[in-house]
Amino acid sequence: MTSRVTAGWNVDTMAAVFYRLMSRCSRLSRAFPLALYHSRSPSRRWQRVALGLGATLAAIPISQSQSTSLTHEDLIKRAVSLVTDGANTFLSQTTLALIDALTEYTKAVHTLISLQRQYTGLVGHISEKEEDAIWQVIIEARVKMSMYREKYLSFDSKWLAAVSLSEMAAEAAYQAGADLASVTAHTHIQMAQSQVEEMKQLALKAEAKLAQVQVEEIHVKRIEEAAAKASKEAANLPAKEEEIPEQYLRED
């Protein structure tokens, strides 16, 4: 019956009916905008939010069949899982960069320790020219060490920011009921902190050895200077003793 009625309508009649229907829908949308907004599927609302935040729509795949069954809580859990994943990635990258920088710095400190020890063993046994050449190498090693120190301190500030962000993401996941994301974030933080702390301890031990070697160098230099001064005074002493008898002889 429907097909017969439709077949009896001409094109102008169908167009007029379609126009009236569109006009009514337009008036309803203006009169009840909130009702139309809430009637949209959750996937549509998420797409609007995702586009506004610059997120990737493919990050949370929601099929048309799932869109009607997902609740606000489900969408929040998915969103907070993305946040924790991003925070974990940020923490991983900064941790790797910081560990590499700490490794380079620690190696530079040990290189300087080796040079300082070699120089300390040669104090008093080399010429001034050789001493100047060794000091030039030591100065270059110190500059390199300082450069690596600035580099690791720069990554350290970024790493601390990443840890703070991961902690907030873990707390947000816990509050949203995404327990797995929260536990994963906390585990990631603990692993990163453990690895960085281990490398920092190695760097601190290297710095302590360097300070000890520098103290030894100062001590050896003082001993060498005292010995040189005593040797010089001892070399001048016989000459003065010879002059005294000669003066007495002249007076006689």
C-alpha positions in Angstrom: 0.0 0.0 0.0 2.8 2.3 0.8 4.4 1.8 -2.6 1.1 2.6 -4.3 0.6 5.8 -2.3 4.2 6.9 -3.0 3.8 6.1 -6.6 0.7 8.4 -6.7 2.7 11.4 -5.5 4.4 13.6 -7.9 7.8 15.1 -7.4 6.5 18.5 -6.4 4.3 17.0 -3.6 7.2 14.9 -2.2 9.5 17.9 -2.2 6.9 20.0 -0.4 6.4 17.3 2.3 10.2 16.9 2.7 10.6 20.7 3.1 7.9 20.8 5.8 9.6 17.9 7.7 13.0 19.6 7.6 11.4 22.9 8.8 9.9 21.1 11.8 13.2 19.4 12.7 15.0 22.7 12.5 12.4 24.3 14.9 12.7 21.4 17.3 16.5 21.6 17.3 16.3 25.3 18.2 13.7 24.7 20.8 15.4 21.7 22.4 19.1 21.9 21.7 20.1 20.0 24.9 17.8 17.2 24.2 19.3 16.7 20.7 22.8 16.9 22.2 22.1 14.2 24.8 20.5 12.0 22.1 23.7 11.8 20.3 25.8 8.6 20.7 28.7 8.6 23.1 31.1 8.0 20.2 29.9 11.3 18.6 30.4 13.2 21.8 33.9 11.7 22.3 34.9 12.7 18.7 33.9 16.3 19.4 36.0 16.4 22.5 38.9 14.5 20.9 39.0 16.9 18.0 39.0 19.9 20.4 41.9 18.5 22.3 43.9 17.5 19.3 43.7 13.8 20.1 43.8 11.1 17.6 40.4 9.6 16.9 41.9 6.2 16.2 43.4 6.1 19.7 40.0 4.9 21.1 38.3 2.7 18.5 34.6 2.6 19.2 32.4 0.7 16.7 28.8 1.6 16.0 27.5 -1.4 17.9 29.5 -0.4 21.0 28.6 3.2 21.0 25.2 2.6 22.5 26.5 0.3 25.3 29.4 2.5 26.5 28.8 4.6 29.6 30.5 7.8 30.7 32.5 5.7 33.1 33.8 3.5 30.3 34.8 6.5 28.2 36.6 8.1 31.2 38.5 4.9 31.9 39.6 4.7 28.3 40.6 8.3 28.3 42.6 8.1 31.5 44.3 5.0 30.1 45.5 7.1 27.2 46.8 9.6 29.7 48.8 7.1 31.7 50.2 5.6 28.5 51.4 9.0 27.3 52.9 9.7 30.8 54.6 6.4 30.8 56.1 7.0 27.4 57.4 10.5 28.5 58.9 8.9 31.6 60.6 6.2 29.6 62.2 8.6 27.2 63.4 11.0 29.9 64.7 8.1 32.0 66.7 6.7 29.1 68.1 10.1 28.3 69.0 10.8 31.9 70.7 7.4 32.3 72.8 7.9 29.2 73.8 11.4 30.3 74.7 10.1 33.8 76.8 7.3 32.2 78.7 9.8 30.1 79.3 12.1 33.0 80.5 9.3 35.3 83.0 8.1 32.6 84.3 11.7 32.2 84.8 11.9 36.0 86.7 8.6 36.0 88.9 9.8 33.1 89.8 12.9 35.1 90.5 10.8 38.1 93.0 8.7 36.1 94.7 11.9 34.7 94.9 13.4 38.2 96.5 10.3 39.7 99.0 10.1 36.9 99.9 13.7 37.4 100.2 13.2 41.2 102.7 10.4 40.7 104.8 12.5 38.4 105.0 15.6 40.6 108.6 16.5 41.2 109.9 14.1 38.5 109.0 16.1 35.3 110.0 19.3 33.8 107.9 22.5 33.7 107.2 21.9 30.0 106.0 18.4 30.6 103.9 19.6 33.5 102.2 22.3 31.4 101.4 19.7 28.7 99.8 17.4 31.3 97.8 20.2 32.8 96.5 21.1 29.4 95.1 17.6 29.0 93.6 17.8 32.6 91.9 21.1 31.8 90.3 19.7 28.7 89.1 16.7 30.7 87.6 19.1 33.3 85.8 21.1 30.6 84.4 17.9 29.1 83.2 16.7 32.5 81.5 20.0 33.2 79.7 19.8 29.8 78.4 16.3 30.6 77.3 17.5 34.1 75.2 20.3 32.6 73.7 17.9 30.1 72.6 15.4 32.8 71.3 18.2 35.0 69.2 19.4 32.1 67.7 15.9 31.6 67.3 15.5 35.3 64.9 18.4 35.4 62.8 16.9 32.6 62.9 13.5 34.3 61.5 15.0 37.5 58.7 16.6 35.5 58.0 13.3 33.9 57.8 11.6 37.3 55.4 14.2 38.6 53.2 13.9 35.5 53.2 10.1 35.9 52.2 10.3 39.5 49.3 12.6 38.7 48.2 10.3 35.8 48.3 7.3 38.2 46.2 9.1 40.7 43.7 10.2 38.0 43.5 6.5 36.8 42.9 5.4 40.4 40.1 8.0 40.9 38.5 7.0 37.6 38.5 3.3 38.6 41.1 2.3 36.0 43.0 0.2 38.5 45.2 -1.6 35.9 46.4 1.7 34.4 47.1 3.1 37.9 49.1 0.0 39.0 51.0 0.0 35.7 51.9 3.7 36.1 53.1 3.2 39.7 55.2 0.2 38.7 56.7 2.2 35.8 57.6 5.1 38.2 59.3 2.8 40.7 61.4 1.1 38.0 62.5 4.5 36.6 63.4 5.8 40.0 65.3 2.7 40.9 67.4 2.8 37.7 68.1 6.5 38.0 69.0 6.3 41.6 71.5 3.5 40.9 73.2 5.6 38.2 73.2 8.7 40.5 74.9 6.7 43.2 77.7 5.7 40.8 78.1 9.3 39.8 78.4 10.4 43.4 81.0 7.7 44.2 83.0 8.9 41.2 82.8 12.5 42.4 83.9 11.4 45.9 87.0 9.6 44.4 87.8 12.7 42.3 87.7 14.9 45.4 90.0 12.5 47.3 92.5 12.4 44.4 92.5 16.2 44.3 93.2 16.4 48.0 96.1 13.9 47.6 97.5 16.0 44.8 97.5 19.1 47.0 99.2 17.2 49.8 101.9 15.8 47.5 102.5 19.2 46.0 103.0 20.7 49.5 105.4 17.9 50.4 107.3 18.4 47.2 107.4 22.2 47.7 108.7 21.8 51.2 111.3 19.3 50.1 112.5 21.6 47.3 112.7 24.5 49.7 114.7 22.5 52.3 117.0 21.3 49.5 117.6 24.8 48.4 118.3 26.0 51.9 120.7 23.1 52.4 122.5 23.9 49.2 123.1 27.5 50.3 124.2 26.6 53.9 127.8 25.3 53.0 128.6 28.5 51.2 127.8 30.7 54.2 129.9 28.5 56.5 132.9 28.9 54.2 132.6 32.7 54.2 132.8 33.0 58.0 136.2 31.5 58.5 137.5 33.6 55.5 136.4 36.8 57.2 138.0 35.8 60.5 141.2 35.1 58.6 141.2 38.6 57.0 140.8 40.2 60.4 143.7 38.2 61.7 
